[in-house]
Amino acid sequence: LSDPAEVEEAGSAKNILLVEDNALQRQTIRLALEHFGFVVHEAADGLEATKVIASLKLDLIITDIVMPEKDGLQVIMEVRRSQPFLPILAMSGGGRQSADDYLMKAGELGADQG
């Protein structure tokens, strides 16, 4: 989808939770999503994400994996227990393990594969 109007026509997700501890990356992703007409809610870590998830009806969660407090894997596990069909997109810039290991584990926990 290259045009914000295409998002509307495609009936794509509208209410997105973006979970990313790096403020610059979070801002960059948020601006790109908003350009395409999405409503973006932000959380800087898994603890904040848990509060947002409990208070809003979401169409998609995009979560970093390696974060302080509560990581993305924990967020995925919690969401899958209460909302098994909510799409989740996992992303990682690396960290203590390789990014591939984290993303593989995220897929095993129910994050959608892209």
Steps between C-alpha positions, in 0.01 A plus 500: 500500500659820388221749558307574821172464306597141413515416870140615541386301195688187605330498841839457666567532871418843635588499870862398553704465817870564440723365778862615468743615768715709265324838476648595161404168341153521654450851363622402152269199479207696644539778243513249214187320623313826557586607145295202384203595715549269796429607857815418696516453876848479652660309784866523599510150650290196573361640825358803321375272222302290747313811618418611144388150397260488794348839419460499120360290218800441277525369144875432507792498742853569378750418770872509545633189669794623709374759751545580869236422764291257292628379164309440181487124548313551827261741326431245226430224752256720695316615189469147362331384822227765484484589129621202295406648164639853541778544244844561652807604306830441682817693418847507649822688459690237694624499853613230735435230239486525124190664357417182310480298823261752653282519191485120471383481862245775433358292216479196725303708751250612238637815336415518134769415249572750226 
